[in-house]
Structures are given as structure tokens and as C-alpha cells.
Amino acid sequence: MAEGDASKKILAGILGILLGCFGIHKFALGYTKEGVIMLLVSILSLGLLAWIMGIIGLIEGIIYLTKSDEEFVATYVNGKKGWF
């Protein structure tokens, strides 16, 4: 595993926890479609549904940070699993 893959794990985890409602963690992992979906739901609902996207981001951030580096790379970098 490359060092960049481990930094993606930490970056995506922290972004998911702090800015999950905007889908920024998805963009950090290269999941543009999923990131745009989360961002648009938050913006187009005028923030009313942003809390749902925030909870999703929080959960995903915790999942990213609790996986081992190898498991994270296999699932999210190589496996391209876009959600949870």
C-alpha cells in the first residue's frame, strides 16, 4: 500500500466527520458522483436535509478511520465502494 492511500483514509475520515453534509470526503476519495449528490441534497433542500447528509458523513468518517489501512484500500481505493 502506498503512503498516499493511508493519507486518503485519514483525510476522508476527518472530512466526513467535520464536513460530511457537503460530501467533501467523497471528493477526497475521488467519488465525484456521490459527492455531488450529497452536496446537492444539502444545498437544494436549503439545509433542511443537510443533517441527514451530516449523519451519513459522520458514520462514513468513523468507518473510514476504524478500518485497517489494508481493509480501507481494498474497499474504498481498489474496490471503489461509494457508500458506507
PyMOL Python script that loads the backbone (N, CA, C, O; Angstrom):
from pymol import cmd

cmd.read_pdbstr("""\
ATOM      1  N   MET A   1       0.846  -1.174   0.000  1.00  0.00           N
ATOM      2  CA  MET A   1       0.000   0.000   0.000  1.00  0.00           C
ATOM      3  C   MET A   1       0.891   1.236   0.000  1.00  0.00           C
ATOM      4  O   MET A   1       1.876   1.307   0.736  1.00  0.00           O
ATOM      5  N   ALA A   2       0.540   2.190  -0.819  1.00  0.00           N
ATOM      6  CA  ALA A   2       1.298   3.431  -0.890  1.00  0.00           C
ATOM      7  C   ALA A   2       0.939   4.342   0.275  1.00  0.00           C
ATOM      8  O   ALA A   2      -0.151   4.247   0.839  1.00  0.00           O
ATOM      9  N   GLU A   3       1.858   5.216   0.623  1.00  0.00           N
ATOM     10  CA  GLU A   3       1.613   6.134   1.737  1.00  0.00           C
ATOM     11  C   GLU A   3       0.445   7.060   1.432  1.00  0.00           C
ATOM     12  O   GLU A   3      -0.280   7.444   2.349  1.00  0.00           O
ATOM     13  N   GLY A   4       0.242   7.427   0.181  1.00  0.00           N
ATOM     14  CA  GLY A   4      -0.862   8.295  -0.214  1.00  0.00           C
ATOM     15  C   GLY A   4      -2.219   7.687   0.090  1.00  0.00           C
ATOM     16  O   GLY A   4      -3.171   8.407   0.390  1.00  0.00           O
ATOM     17  N   ASP A   5      -2.314   6.361   0.015  1.00  0.00           N
ATOM     18  CA  ASP A   5      -3.571   5.690   0.312  1.00  0.00           C
ATOM     19  C   ASP A   5      -3.934   5.830   1.784  1.00  0.00           C
ATOM     20  O   ASP A   5      -5.103   6.020   2.120  1.00  0.00           O
ATOM     21  N   ALA A   6      -2.947   5.738   2.659  1.00  0.00           N
ATOM     22  CA  ALA A   6      -3.195   5.889   4.093  1.00  0.00           C
ATOM     23  C   ALA A   6      -3.590   7.321   4.417  1.00  0.00           C
ATOM     24  O   ALA A   6      -4.437   7.547   5.281  1.00  0.00           O
ATOM     25  N   SER A   7      -2.993   8.280   3.743  1.00  0.00           N
ATOM     26  CA  SER A   7      -3.364   9.670   4.000  1.00  0.00           C
ATOM     27  C   SER A   7      -4.769   9.963   3.496  1.00  0.00           C
ATOM     28  O   SER A   7      -5.461  10.805   4.069  1.00  0.00           O
ATOM     29  N   LYS A   8      -5.204   9.288   2.438  1.00  0.00           N
ATOM     30  CA  LYS A   8      -6.584   9.429   1.974  1.00  0.00           C
ATOM     31  C   LYS A   8      -7.554   8.950   3.044  1.00  0.00           C
ATOM     32  O   LYS A   8      -8.612   9.548   3.243  1.00  0.00           O
ATOM     33  N   LYS A   9      -7.195   7.878   3.726  1.00  0.00           N
ATOM     34  CA  LYS A   9      -8.044   7.337   4.783  1.00  0.00           C
ATOM     35  C   LYS A   9      -8.243   8.362   5.886  1.00  0.00           C
ATOM     36  O   LYS A   9      -9.371   8.623   6.304  1.00  0.00           O
ATOM     37  N   ILE A  10      -7.159   8.935   6.351  1.00  0.00           N
ATOM     38  CA  ILE A  10      -7.229   9.906   7.440  1.00  0.00           C
ATOM     39  C   ILE A  10      -7.948  11.167   6.979  1.00  0.00           C
ATOM     40  O   ILE A  10      -8.814  11.683   7.686  1.00  0.00           O
ATOM     41  N   LEU A  11      -7.595  11.665   5.801  1.00  0.00           N
ATOM     42  CA  LEU A  11      -8.222  12.868   5.273  1.00  0.00           C
ATOM     43  C   LEU A  11      -9.721  12.666   5.080  1.00  0.00           C
ATOM     44  O   LEU A  11     -10.522  13.495   5.512  1.00  0.00           O
ATOM     45  N   ALA A  12     -10.100  11.572   4.435  1.00  0.00           N
ATOM     46  CA  ALA A  12     -11.522  11.308   4.187  1.00  0.00           C
ATOM     47  C   ALA A  12     -12.286  11.109   5.492  1.00  0.00           C
ATOM     48  O   ALA A  12     -13.425  11.559   5.615  1.00  0.00           O
ATOM     49  N   GLY A  13     -11.680  10.448   6.457  1.00  0.00           N
ATOM     50  CA  GLY A  13     -12.335  10.245   7.742  1.00  0.00           C
ATOM     51  C   GLY A  13     -12.600  11.542   8.472  1.00  0.00           C
ATOM     52  O   GLY A  13     -13.698  11.761   8.984  1.00  0.00           O
ATOM     53  N   ILE A  14     -11.602  12.398   8.521  1.00  0.00           N
ATOM     54  CA  ILE A  14     -11.763  13.682   9.210  1.00  0.00           C
ATOM     55  C   ILE A  14     -12.750  14.578   8.470  1.00  0.00           C
ATOM     56  O   ILE A  14     -13.600  15.213   9.094  1.00  0.00           O
ATOM     57  N   LEU A  15     -12.645  14.631   7.146  1.00  0.00           N
ATOM     58  CA  LEU A  15     -13.585  15.439   6.369  1.00  0.00           C
ATOM     59  C   LEU A  15     -15.014  14.922   6.505  1.00  0.00           C
ATOM     60  O   LEU A  15     -15.957  15.711   6.575  1.00  0.00           O
ATOM     61  N   GLY A  16     -15.176  13.597   6.543  1.00  0.00           N
ATOM     62  CA  GLY A  16     -16.508  13.023   6.717  1.00  0.00           C
ATOM     63  C   GLY A  16     -17.119  13.416   8.051  1.00  0.00           C
ATOM     64  O   GLY A  16     -18.310  13.715   8.131  1.00  0.00           O
ATOM     65  N   ILE A  17     -16.312  13.416   9.086  1.00  0.00           N
ATOM     66  CA  ILE A  17     -16.809  13.771  10.412  1.00  0.00           C
ATOM     67  C   ILE A  17     -17.111  15.268  10.505  1.00  0.00           C
ATOM     68  O   ILE A  17     -18.141  15.656  11.056  1.00  0.00           O
ATOM     69  N   LEU A  18     -16.226  16.106   9.975  1.00  0.00           N
ATOM     70  CA  LEU A  18     -16.374  17.555  10.133  1.00  0.00           C
ATOM     71  C   LEU A  18     -17.263  18.216   9.080  1.00  0.00           C
ATOM     72  O   LEU A  18     -18.026  19.126   9.403  1.00  0.00           O
ATOM     73  N   LEU A  19     -17.175  17.770   7.821  1.00  0.00           N
ATOM     74  CA  LEU A  19     -17.893  18.414   6.721  1.00  0.00           C
ATOM     75  C   LEU A  19     -18.738  17.429   5.919  1.00  0.00           C
ATOM     76  O   LEU A  19     -18.951  17.613   4.721  1.00  0.00           O
ATOM     77  N   GLY A  20     -19.210  16.393   6.583  1.00  0.00           N
ATOM     78  CA  GLY A  20     -19.929  15.327   5.894  1.00  0.00           C
ATOM     79  C   GLY A  20     -21.162  15.775   5.153  1.00  0.00           C
ATOM     80  O   GLY A  20     -21.501  15.190   4.124  1.00  0.00           O
ATOM     81  N   CYS A  21     -21.846  16.794   5.641  1.00  0.00           N
ATOM     82  CA  CYS A  21     -23.084  17.218   4.989  1.00  0.00           C
ATOM     83  C   CYS A  21     -22.834  17.765   3.589  1.00  0.00           C
ATOM     84  O   CYS A  21     -23.758  17.819   2.777  1.00  0.00           O
ATOM     85  N   PHE A  22     -21.609  18.170   3.294  1.00  0.00           N
ATOM     86  CA  PHE A  22     -21.269  18.691   1.968  1.00  0.00           C
ATOM     87  C   PHE A  22     -20.652  17.634   1.063  1.00  0.00           C
ATOM     88  O   PHE A  22     -20.401  17.912  -0.110  1.00  0.00           O
ATOM     89  N   GLY A  23     -20.403  16.441   1.565  1.00  0.00           N
ATOM     90  CA  GLY A  23     -19.841  15.361   0.761  1.00  0.00           C
ATOM     91  C   GLY A  23     -18.380  15.560   0.392  1.00  0.00           C
ATOM     92  O   GLY A  23     -17.889  14.932  -0.546  1.00  0.00           O
ATOM     93  N   ILE A  24     -17.681  16.424   1.115  1.00  0.00           N
ATOM     94  CA  ILE A  24     -16.285  16.729   0.788  1.00  0.00           C
ATOM     95  C   ILE A  24     -15.417  15.475   0.873  1.00  0.00           C
ATOM     96  O   ILE A  24     -14.470  15.316   0.102  1.00  0.00           O
ATOM     97  N   HIS A  25     -15.744  14.588   1.809  1.00  0.00           N
ATOM     98  CA  HIS A  25     -14.957  13.355   1.950  1.00  0.00           C
ATOM     99  C   HIS A  25     -15.069  12.479   0.714  1.00  0.00           C
ATOM    100  O   HIS A  25     -14.135  11.745   0.388  1.00  0.00           O
ATOM    101  N   LYS A  26     -16.201  12.546   0.021  1.00  0.00           N
ATOM    102  CA  LYS A  26     -16.365  11.779  -1.219  1.00  0.00           C
ATOM    103  C   LYS A  26     -15.437  12.307  -2.307  1.00  0.00           C
ATOM    104  O   LYS A  26     -14.812  11.532  -3.031  1.00  0.00           O
ATOM    105  N   PHE A  27     -15.353  13.635  -2.417  1.00  0.00           N
ATOM    106  CA  PHE A  27     -14.456  14.238  -3.402  1.00  0.00           C
ATOM    107  C   PHE A  27     -13.007  13.874  -3.106  1.00  0.00           C
ATOM    108  O   PHE A  27     -12.228  13.636  -4.029  1.00  0.00           O
ATOM    109  N   ALA A  28     -12.639  13.827  -1.828  1.00  0.00           N
ATOM    110  CA  ALA A  28     -11.264  13.486  -1.443  1.00  0.00           C
ATOM    111  C   ALA A  28     -10.898  12.078  -1.875  1.00  0.00           C
ATOM    112  O   ALA A  28      -9.734  11.796  -2.161  1.00  0.00           O
ATOM    113  N   LEU A  29     -11.892  11.184  -1.926  1.00  0.00           N
ATOM    114  CA  LEU A  29     -11.642   9.802  -2.355  1.00  0.00           C
ATOM    115  C   LEU A  29     -11.816   9.619  -3.858  1.00  0.00           C
ATOM    116  O   LEU A  29     -11.570   8.533  -4.381  1.00  0.00           O
ATOM    117  N   GLY A  30     -12.234  10.665  -4.553  1.00  0.00           N
ATOM    118  CA  GLY A  30     -12.422  10.572  -5.999  1.00  0.00           C
ATOM    119  C   GLY A  30     -13.812  10.137  -6.408  1.00  0.00           C
ATOM    120  O   GLY A  30     -14.031   9.802  -7.572  1.00  0.00           O
ATOM    121  N   TYR A  31     -14.757  10.132  -5.483  1.00  0.00           N
ATOM    122  CA  TYR A  31     -16.132   9.746  -5.776  1.00  0.00           C
ATOM    123  C   TYR A  31     -16.946  10.993  -6.093  1.00  0.00           C
ATOM    124  O   TYR A  31     -17.717  11.468  -5.259  1.00  0.00           O
ATOM    125  N   THR A  32     -16.775  11.514  -7.283  1.00  0.00           N
ATOM    126  CA  THR A  32     -17.397  12.778  -7.664  1.00  0.00           C
ATOM    127  C   THR A  32     -18.915  12.688  -7.664  1.00  0.00           C
ATOM    128  O   THR A  32     -19.585  13.576  -7.138  1.00  0.00           O
ATOM    129  N   LYS A  33     -19.467  11.630  -8.245  1.00  0.00           N
ATOM    130  CA  LYS A  33     -20.929  11.498  -8.336  1.00  0.00           C
ATOM    131  C   LYS A  33     -21.563  11.491  -6.945  1.00  0.00           C
ATOM    132  O   LYS A  33     -22.547  12.194  -6.712  1.00  0.00           O
ATOM    133  N   GLU A  34     -21.014  10.713  -6.031  1.00  0.00           N
ATOM    134  CA  GLU A  34     -21.549  10.631  -4.675  1.00  0.00           C
ATOM    135  C   GLU A  34     -21.396  11.959  -3.940  1.00  0.00           C
ATOM    136  O   GLU A  34     -22.283  12.364  -3.189  1.00  0.00           O
ATOM    137  N   GLY A  35     -20.268  12.637  -4.160  1.00  0.00           N
ATOM    138  CA  GLY A  35     -20.044  13.931  -3.536  1.00  0.00           C
ATOM    139  C   GLY A  35     -21.030  14.980  -4.026  1.00  0.00           C
ATOM    140  O   GLY A  35     -21.548  15.774  -3.241  1.00  0.00           O
ATOM    141  N   VAL A  36     -21.283  14.976  -5.325  1.00  0.00           N
ATOM    142  CA  VAL A  36     -22.247  15.928  -5.896  1.00  0.00           C
ATOM    143  C   VAL A  36     -23.642  15.653  -5.356  1.00  0.00           C
ATOM    144  O   VAL A  36     -24.383  16.589  -5.058  1.00  0.00           O
ATOM    145  N   ILE A  37     -24.010  14.384  -5.225  1.00  0.00           N
ATOM    146  CA  ILE A  37     -25.327  14.033  -4.682  1.00  0.00           C
ATOM    147  C   ILE A  37     -25.482  14.594  -3.268  1.00  0.00           C
ATOM    148  O   ILE A  37     -26.489  15.230  -2.959  1.00  0.00           O
ATOM    149  N   MET A  38     -24.494  14.362  -2.417  1.00  0.00           N
ATOM    150  CA  MET A  38     -24.582  14.845  -1.038  1.00  0.00           C
ATOM    151  C   MET A  38     -24.617  16.378  -0.988  1.00  0.00           C
ATOM    152  O   MET A  38     -25.376  16.964  -0.216  1.00  0.00           O
ATOM    153  N   LEU A  39     -23.802  17.007  -1.805  1.00  0.00           N
ATOM    154  CA  LEU A  39     -23.755  18.466  -1.839  1.00  0.00           C
ATOM    155  C   LEU A  39     -25.082  19.047  -2.323  1.00  0.00           C
ATOM    156  O   LEU A  39     -25.597  19.996  -1.732  1.00  0.00           O
ATOM    157  N   LEU A  40     -25.629  18.485  -3.387  1.00  0.00           N
ATOM    158  CA  LEU A  40     -26.888  18.999  -3.926  1.00  0.00           C
ATOM    159  C   LEU A  40     -28.062  18.779  -2.975  1.00  0.00           C
ATOM    160  O   LEU A  40     -28.928  19.645  -2.854  1.00  0.00           O
ATOM    161  N   VAL A  41     -28.099  17.636  -2.303  1.00  0.00           N
ATOM    162  CA  VAL A  41     -29.175  17.399  -1.332  1.00  0.00           C
ATOM    163  C   VAL A  41     -29.128  18.469  -0.247  1.00  0.00           C
ATOM    164  O   VAL A  41     -30.163  19.011   0.140  1.00  0.00           O
ATOM    165  N   SER A  42     -27.936  18.772   0.239  1.00  0.00           N
ATOM    166  CA  SER A  42     -27.805  19.784   1.288  1.00  0.00           C
ATOM    167  C   SER A  42     -28.170  21.177   0.783  1.00  0.00           C
ATOM    168  O   SER A  42     -28.853  21.926   1.481  1.00  0.00           O
ATOM    169  N   ILE A  43     -27.727  21.529  -0.410  1.00  0.00           N
ATOM    170  CA  ILE A  43     -27.971  22.871  -0.935  1.00  0.00           C
ATOM    171  C   ILE A  43     -29.399  23.041  -1.431  1.00  0.00           C
ATOM    172  O   ILE A  43     -30.062  24.021  -1.090  1.00  0.00           O
ATOM    173  N   LEU A  44     -29.878  22.095  -2.234  1.00  0.00           N
ATOM    174  CA  LEU A  44     -31.210  22.246  -2.833  1.00  0.00           C
ATOM    175  C   LEU A  44     -32.340  22.142  -1.813  1.00  0.00           C
ATOM    176  O   LEU A  44     -33.443  22.631  -2.058  1.00  0.00           O
ATOM    177  N   SER A  45     -32.074  21.510  -0.675  1.00  0.00           N
ATOM    178  CA  SER A  45     -33.092  21.449   0.380  1.00  0.00           C
ATOM    179  C   SER A  45     -33.000  22.670   1.292  1.00  0.00           C
ATOM    180  O   SER A  45     -33.684  22.751   2.312  1.00  0.00           O
ATOM    181  N   LEU A  46     -32.141  23.622   0.909  1.00  0.00           N
ATOM    182  CA  LEU A  46     -31.909  24.830   1.708  1.00  0.00           C
ATOM    183  C   LEU A  46     -31.456  24.490   3.133  1.00  0.00           C
ATOM    184  O   LEU A  46     -31.770  25.202   4.088  1.00  0.00           O
ATOM    185  N   GLY A  47     -30.723  23.401   3.248  1.00  0.00           N
ATOM    186  CA  GLY A  47     -30.178  22.994   4.535  1.00  0.00           C
ATOM    187  C   GLY A  47     -31.095  22.103   5.362  1.00  0.00           C
ATOM    188  O   GLY A  47     -30.680  21.569   6.390  1.00  0.00           O
ATOM    189  N   LEU A  48     -32.344  21.938   4.918  1.00  0.00           N
ATOM    190  CA  LEU A  48     -33.292  21.141   5.711  1.00  0.00           C
ATOM    191  C   LEU A  48     -32.904  19.664   5.786  1.00  0.00           C
ATOM    192  O   LEU A  48     -33.192  18.994   6.778  1.00  0.00           O
ATOM    193  N   LEU A  49     -32.260  19.164   4.750  1.00  0.00           N
ATOM    194  CA  LEU A  49     -31.839  17.756   4.740  1.00  0.00           C
ATOM    195  C   LEU A  49     -30.338  17.605   4.961  1.00  0.00           C
ATOM    196  O   LEU A  49     -29.800  16.499   4.893  1.00  0.00           O
ATOM    197  N   ALA A  50     -29.665  18.724   5.225  1.00  0.00           N
ATOM    198  CA  ALA A  50     -28.219  18.666   5.441  1.00  0.00           C
ATOM    199  C   ALA A  50     -27.866  17.819   6.655  1.00  0.00           C
ATOM    200  O   ALA A  50     -26.809  17.188   6.684  1.00  0.00           O
ATOM    201  N   TRP A  51     -28.732  17.799   7.649  1.00  0.00           N
ATOM    202  CA  TRP A  51     -28.437  16.997   8.850  1.00  0.00           C
ATOM    203  C   TRP A  51     -28.374  15.510   8.513  1.00  0.00           C
ATOM    204  O   TRP A  51     -27.598  14.770   9.117  1.00  0.00           O
ATOM    205  N   ILE A  52     -29.185  15.068   7.552  1.00  0.00           N
ATOM    206  CA  ILE A  52     -29.143  13.659   7.140  1.00  0.00           C
ATOM    207  C   ILE A  52     -27.808  13.363   6.463  1.00  0.00           C
ATOM    208  O   ILE A  52     -27.171  12.348   6.744  1.00  0.00           O
ATOM    209  N   MET A  53     -27.390  14.265   5.564  1.00  0.00           N
ATOM    210  CA  MET A  53     -26.098  14.094   4.902  1.00  0.00           C
ATOM    211  C   MET A  53     -24.966  14.171   5.928  1.00  0.00           C
ATOM    212  O   MET A  53     -23.954  13.483   5.791  1.00  0.00           O
ATOM    213  N   GLY A  54     -25.134  15.002   6.948  1.00  0.00           N
ATOM    214  CA  GLY A  54     -24.133  15.106   8.011  1.00  0.00           C
ATOM    215  C   GLY A  54     -24.000  13.821   8.799  1.00  0.00           C
ATOM    216  O   GLY A  54     -22.892  13.418   9.154  1.00  0.00           O
ATOM    217  N   ILE A  55     -25.120  13.176   9.074  1.00  0.00           N
ATOM    218  CA  ILE A  55     -25.086  11.889   9.790  1.00  0.00           C
ATOM    219  C   ILE A  55     -24.412  10.831   8.932  1.00  0.00           C
ATOM    220  O   ILE A  55     -23.607  10.043   9.428  1.00  0.00           O
ATOM    221  N   ILE A  56     -24.743  10.814   7.634  1.00  0.00           N
ATOM    222  CA  ILE A  56     -24.091   9.869   6.722  1.00  0.00           C
ATOM    223  C   ILE A  56     -22.583  10.119   6.707  1.00  0.00           C
ATOM    224  O   ILE A  56     -21.792   9.179   6.789  1.00  0.00           O
ATOM    225  N   GLY A  57     -22.195  11.381   6.604  1.00  0.00           N
ATOM    226  CA  GLY A  57     -20.772  11.723   6.619  1.00  0.00           C
ATOM    227  C   GLY A  57     -20.089  11.319   7.913  1.00  0.00           C
ATOM    228  O   GLY A  57     -18.968  10.810   7.892  1.00  0.00           O
ATOM    229  N   LEU A  58     -20.752  11.541   9.033  1.00  0.00           N
ATOM    230  CA  LEU A  58     -20.206  11.148  10.329  1.00  0.00           C
ATOM    231  C   LEU A  58     -19.990   9.642  10.397  1.00  0.00           C
ATOM    232  O   LEU A  58     -18.926   9.179  10.808  1.00  0.00           O
ATOM    233  N   ILE A  59     -20.991   8.890   9.997  1.00  0.00           N
ATOM    234  CA  ILE A  59     -20.891   7.427  10.023  1.00  0.00           C
ATOM    235  C   ILE A  59     -19.766   6.953   9.104  1.00  0.00           C
ATOM    236  O   ILE A  59     -18.951   6.113   9.485  1.00  0.00           O
ATOM    237  N   GLU A  60     -19.733   7.504   7.885  1.00  0.00           N
ATOM    238  CA  GLU A  60     -18.687   7.086   6.945  1.00  0.00           C
ATOM    239  C   GLU A  60     -17.304   7.484   7.450  1.00  0.00           C
ATOM    240  O   GLU A  60     -16.351   6.719   7.304  1.00  0.00           O
ATOM    241  N   GLY A  61     -17.181   8.664   8.039  1.00  0.00           N
ATOM    242  CA  GLY A  61     -15.891   9.082   8.588  1.00  0.00           C
ATOM    243  C   GLY A  61     -15.401   8.138   9.665  1.00  0.00           C
ATOM    244  O   GLY A  61     -14.224   7.780   9.699  1.00  0.00           O
ATOM    245  N   ILE A  62     -16.302   7.734  10.544  1.00  0.00           N
ATOM    246  CA  ILE A  62     -15.940   6.788  11.604  1.00  0.00           C
ATOM    247  C   ILE A  62     -15.556   5.436  11.015  1.00  0.00           C
ATOM    248  O   ILE A  62     -14.592   4.809  11.457  1.00  0.00           O
ATOM    249  N   ILE A  63     -16.313   4.992  10.018  1.00  0.00           N
ATOM    250  CA  ILE A  63     -15.995   3.718   9.357  1.00  0.00           C
ATOM    251  C   ILE A  63     -14.612   3.779   8.725  1.00  0.00           C
ATOM    252  O   ILE A  63     -13.811   2.858   8.880  1.00  0.00           O
ATOM    253  N   TYR A  64     -14.334   4.869   8.009  1.00  0.00           N
ATOM    254  CA  TYR A  64     -13.018   5.002   7.363  1.00  0.00           C
ATOM    255  C   TYR A  64     -11.894   4.919   8.388  1.00  0.00           C
ATOM    256  O   TYR A  64     -10.906   4.216   8.173  1.00  0.00           O
ATOM    257  N   LEU A  65     -12.040   5.629   9.494  1.00  0.00           N
ATOM    258  CA  LEU A  65     -10.960   5.699  10.477  1.00  0.00           C
ATOM    259  C   LEU A  65     -10.792   4.420  11.287  1.00  0.00           C
ATOM    260  O   LEU A  65      -9.708   4.158  11.809  1.00  0.00           O
ATOM    261  N   THR A  66     -11.849   3.621  11.398  1.00  0.00           N
ATOM    262  CA  THR A  66     -11.743   2.400  12.192  1.00  0.00           C
ATOM    263  C   THR A  66     -11.294   1.190  11.369  1.00  0.00           C
ATOM    264  O   THR A  66     -10.935   0.159  11.938  1.00  0.00           O
ATOM    265  N   LYS A  67     -11.309   1.301  10.056  1.00  0.00           N
ATOM    266  CA  LYS A  67     -10.818   0.195   9.231  1.00  0.00           C
ATOM    267  C   LYS A  67      -9.292   0.192   9.240  1.00  0.00           C
ATOM    268  O   LYS A  67      -8.652   1.235   9.380  1.00  0.00           O
ATOM    269  N   SER A  68      -8.729  -0.996   9.090  1.00  0.00           N
ATOM    270  CA  SER A  68      -7.277  -1.063   8.946  1.00  0.00           C
ATOM    271  C   SER A  68      -6.905  -0.436   7.603  1.00  0.00           C
ATOM    272  O   SER A  68      -7.746  -0.316   6.712  1.00  0.00           O
ATOM    273  N   ASP A  69      -5.650  -0.041   7.466  1.00  0.00           N
ATOM    274  CA  ASP A  69      -5.206   0.575   6.220  1.00  0.00           C
ATOM    275  C   ASP A  69      -5.440  -0.355   5.032  1.00  0.00           C
ATOM    276  O   ASP A  69      -5.889   0.085   3.974  1.00  0.00           O
ATOM    277  N   GLU A  70      -5.135  -1.636   5.207  1.00  0.00           N
ATOM    278  CA  GLU A  70      -5.293  -2.609   4.124  1.00  0.00           C
ATOM    279  C   GLU A  70      -6.756  -2.775   3.743  1.00  0.00           C
ATOM    280  O   GLU A  70      -7.097  -2.831   2.561  1.00  0.00           O
ATOM    281  N   GLU A  71      -7.619  -2.852   4.752  1.00  0.00           N
ATOM    282  CA  GLU A  71      -9.049  -3.012   4.502  1.00  0.00           C
ATOM    283  C   GLU A  71      -9.627  -1.767   3.827  1.00  0.00           C
ATOM    284  O   GLU A  71     -10.466  -1.878   2.933  1.00  0.00           O
ATOM    285  N   PHE A  72      -9.182  -0.585   4.251  1.00  0.00           N
ATOM    286  CA  PHE A  72      -9.636   0.662   3.643  1.00  0.00           C
ATOM    287  C   PHE A  72      -9.260   0.710   2.168  1.00  0.00           C
ATOM    288  O   PHE A  72     -10.094   1.022   1.318  1.00  0.00           O
ATOM    289  N   VAL A  73      -8.001   0.399   1.866  1.00  0.00           N
ATOM    290  CA  VAL A  73      -7.535   0.427   0.477  1.00  0.00           C
ATOM    291  C   VAL A  73      -8.291  -0.588  -0.362  1.00  0.00           C
ATOM    292  O   VAL A  73      -8.707  -0.285  -1.480  1.00  0.00           O
ATOM    293  N   ALA A  74      -8.471  -1.786   0.165  1.00  0.00           N
ATOM    294  CA  ALA A  74      -9.183  -2.822  -0.592  1.00  0.00           C
ATOM    295  C   ALA A  74     -10.624  -2.428  -0.871  1.00  0.00           C
ATOM    296  O   ALA A  74     -11.138  -2.694  -1.958  1.00  0.00           O
ATOM    297  N   THR A  75     -11.284  -1.795   0.097  1.00  0.00           N
ATOM    298  CA  THR A  75     -12.698  -1.464  -0.040  1.00  0.00           C
ATOM    299  C   THR A  75     -12.928  -0.176  -0.805  1.00  0.00           C
ATOM    300  O   THR A  75     -13.746  -0.152  -1.725  1.00  0.00           O
ATOM    301  N   TYR A  76     -12.235   0.892  -0.455  1.00  0.00           N
ATOM    302  CA  TYR A  76     -12.573   2.216  -0.974  1.00  0.00           C
ATOM    303  C   TYR A  76     -11.645   2.727  -2.072  1.00  0.00           C
ATOM    304  O   TYR A  76     -12.073   3.525  -2.907  1.00  0.00           O
ATOM    305  N   VAL A  77     -10.396   2.292  -2.094  1.00  0.00           N
ATOM    306  CA  VAL A  77      -9.481   2.741  -3.146  1.00  0.00           C
ATOM    307  C   VAL A  77      -9.531   1.772  -4.320  1.00  0.00           C
ATOM    308  O   VAL A  77      -9.756   2.184  -5.458  1.00  0.00           O
ATOM    309  N   ASN A  78      -9.324   0.492  -4.049  1.00  0.00           N
ATOM    310  CA  ASN A  78      -9.334  -0.503  -5.130  1.00  0.00           C
ATOM    311  C   ASN A  78     -10.756  -0.948  -5.467  1.00  0.00           C
ATOM    312  O   ASN A  78     -11.091  -1.098  -6.642  1.00  0.00           O
ATOM    313  N   GLY A  79     -11.599  -1.160  -4.448  1.00  0.00           N
ATOM    314  CA  GLY A  79     -12.949  -1.664  -4.670  1.00  0.00           C
ATOM    315  C   GLY A  79     -13.939  -0.615  -5.106  1.00  0.00           C
ATOM    316  O   GLY A  79     -15.015  -0.954  -5.597  1.00  0.00           O
ATOM    317  N   LYS A  80     -13.604   0.663  -4.940  1.00  0.00           N
ATOM    318  CA  LYS A  80     -14.457   1.783  -5.363  1.00  0.00           C
ATOM    319  C   LYS A  80     -15.866   1.713  -4.780  1.00  0.00           C
ATOM    320  O   LYS A  80     -16.843   1.991  -5.475  1.00  0.00           O
ATOM    321  N   LYS A  81     -15.969   1.339  -3.501  1.00  0.00           N
ATOM    322  CA  LYS A  81     -17.260   1.291  -2.825  1.00  0.00           C
ATOM    323  C   LYS A  81     -17.657   2.713  -2.453  1.00  0.00           C
ATOM    324  O   LYS A  81     -17.012   3.330  -1.605  1.00  0.00           O
ATOM    325  N   GLY A  82     -18.705   3.243  -3.070  1.00  0.00           N
ATOM    326  CA  GLY A  82     -19.066   4.642  -2.930  1.00  0.00           C
ATOM    327  C   GLY A  82     -19.835   4.999  -1.674  1.00  0.00           C
ATOM    328  O   GLY A  82     -19.741   6.132  -1.201  1.00  0.00           O
ATOM    329  N   TRP A  83     -20.577   4.085  -1.131  1.00  0.00           N
ATOM    330  CA  TRP A  83     -21.423   4.382   0.043  1.00  0.00           C
ATOM    331  C   TRP A  83     -21.135   3.392   1.164  1.00  0.00           C
ATOM    332  O   TRP A  83     -21.050   2.186   0.932  1.00  0.00           O
ATOM    333  N   PHE A  84     -20.991   3.897   2.347  1.00  0.00           N
ATOM    334  CA  PHE A  84     -20.735   3.113   3.560  1.00  0.00           C
ATOM    335  C   PHE A  84     -19.721   2.031   3.270  1.00  0.00           C
ATOM    336  O   PHE A  84     -19.368   1.260   4.163  1.00  0.00           O
TER     337      PHE A  84
END
""", "prot")
cmd.dss("prot")
cmd.show_as("cartoon", "prot")
cmd.util.cbc("prot")
cmd.orient("prot")
